[in-house]
Amino acid sequence: MVILFTSCAEEKNCPGFPENLSAYIPQENRLMFYNSAGDSLLFTTDVYSKTEAHTAKRNVWSVGGSGSAPYCTASCGMSTSLLSSNANELSYSINVDHETDTCSININIFSALITNDYFFQSASLNGLQPAFGDTLSLETFTTTTNPRFSRAVIVYGRGIIALQETWSVVYGRVKLHRTIHATRDFLLNQNDYPIFTA
């Protein structure tokens, strides 16, 4: 009688976050946006992180001790807090799944005014090409609690360069009313070139 044992890999060498995607999230200390009305929007970076090459291991503490096979992922991102950014919070990251050769970009903006906006897009990894192109315009991904921003623009090599603020004003009596929808663009560092088109 011959007993055959097969072994699954206990460890796997995983690549770090791809350098060609790092240009979507430049390492900045702060992001300051301005609009045409003179309002400003500040995000001061509390955390910037980028996954380096590493070894993934099987989880021996799982039920039965066999665990799932090591899986390679990587991420790069920055985040701010309500305290450091004048009651505005930004979480901005790209997550890479090396096993499926896909990536996703995520932006979540939260405000002490109880607004919450979420932007998301996924793409296939294209080797050395920017996965999301040179300019990426994201619409709000889902209906969120009290949305404030309806669009974000990201430029390869610069990161987030613009946020579009949208709000509604209701005029009139209860039975007769009209709603006016308005938008205002916040541009990074007062770079005044056309970002949004109607």
N, C-alpha and C positions, 0 to 999 in steps of 0.2 A: 504494500500500500504506500502510495506516494502522496504526501500532503503538500499542496502548493500554496504558498503564501504570497500575496501581492501586497506591495506597500504603496501607499499614496505619499506624495511629497509632503514632508513636514514643514519645509521652508521654501520660499520663492523669492528671488531677487527682483525687486520692483523698481522701475525707473521713477525718477522724481517728476515734478511738474514740468511739462514741456516748455522750453525757453521761448518758443515761437508764440505761446499763448500769454506769457508774462506781460507783454506789451499792452494787453487789454486792461491790466490792473497795475499801473505804475506805482512804485512805492513813494507815496506822497505823505507829508506830515499833516496837511490840511487841504480841503477842497472848499473854495470860496466862490459862490455863485452870486451874480447880480442880475437884476432885471431892469427894464427901461424906466420903471417908477422909482428906482433908487433903492429898492429893497434888497437885502442880502440874505444869503442862506449859507451857514457855515457848518462844515463837518470836520472835526479835528480827529485824526486817526489815533485810536487807542491801541489797536492790534493790527499788525500786518504779518501774515504768515504764508509760507510757501513750502510744500512738501519736497524734501530732498530724496534722493535714491535711498531705498531702505529694504529690509528683509521682512516679508510678511510670514507669519507663522500660523500653523494650525492651532485652533483653540482646543487645548487638551482638557479644559474645564467644562466642555459641553457634555450633554447627557451621553453616557457611554464612553466618553473620553476620546471619541474619534474626531469630532468636530468637522467643520466644513473645510474644504481645501483652501489654502492661502489664496487671497484675492488681491489684485493690485489696483489701487486707486490713488489719486493725488489731487491736491487742491491748492489754490492760491486765493487769498482774499484779504480784505481789510474790513475793519468795523470801527464804529464810533459809539459813544454812549450819550444818553440824554444830558448827563452832567457836563461832559466836555464839549458838547456841540450845541449850546444854546437851545436846549429842549428838543433837538432833532437827533434822530438815530439812524445810521446807515449801516447796512450789512451788504457787502458787495463781494461776490466770489465766483470762481469758475471751478467746477468739479469735473475731474477726468476719470473715466472708467477705462483703464488700460486693457481690460479683458474683452470689452466690446468695441474698443476704439471710438468711443463717443465722449462728448463733453457737454456740459450745460452751464449757462451763465445765469446767475441769480442776483437780483437786487431787491432789497426790502428796505423801505423808508418808513420810519415810525416817528410820530411827533407827539409831544405832550398835549397838543390840541386834540388828541385822540383821533389821529388820522393814521392810516396804514395803507401802504401801496406796495404791491409785489409785481416784479417783472421777471420773466423767465423765457429762455430759449435754449434749445438743444441743437447739437450739430455733430456731424461725423468728423473725426480727426483727418486732416488732409496732409499728413506728412509735415512739410515745412511751411505750408501755406497758412495764413490766418484763418482759423476755422469759421469765423463769423464775418469775414470780409473786412474791408478797410473802414467802413462806417456801418454801424448797426443802430437802427431805430426800433426801440421796443415799446409796444403798447402795454398798458396795464394788463397783467396776465389773467386775473380773476377779479370779480367784484369784491372789493375789500371794505372794511369798516371805514366809513367816512373818507372816501378817496380824496386825495389832494392833487397828486401828480398823475397825469394821464399818459405821459411819454417820457422816455429817457433816451438820450443819444450817446453812443460810445464810439470813440474813434481809436483805431489801432495806433498804439504809440502814445496816446494821451489819456485814455480812460474815459470816464464820464465827463462829457463837456457841456451837456445841457439837460435840464429837466423842464417839462412843460406842466405848469400849474393850471388846473381847470376848476372853475367853481360856477355855481348857479345862483341867480338872484330872482326871487319871485316878487312880482308887483301886483297890486290890486286887491280887491275884496275876495271874500271866500268863493263866491260864485263866478266872478269874472277875474281871472288872473292870467298873467303871462310870465313865462320863465325866460330869462336871458342867460345864455351860456357864454361865458367869457374864458379866455385863456391868456396866460402870461408866461413868457419864456424866461427861465433863469439860465444865464450863460456863465460858464466857468471863466473867471478872471477877465470879464468884460470883453471877451473875443467877439467882436460884432460882425459876424458873417451869417448868411442865411442858413438856418438849421431846419426849421419846420416850413413845410409848404401846405397850403390849404387843400 
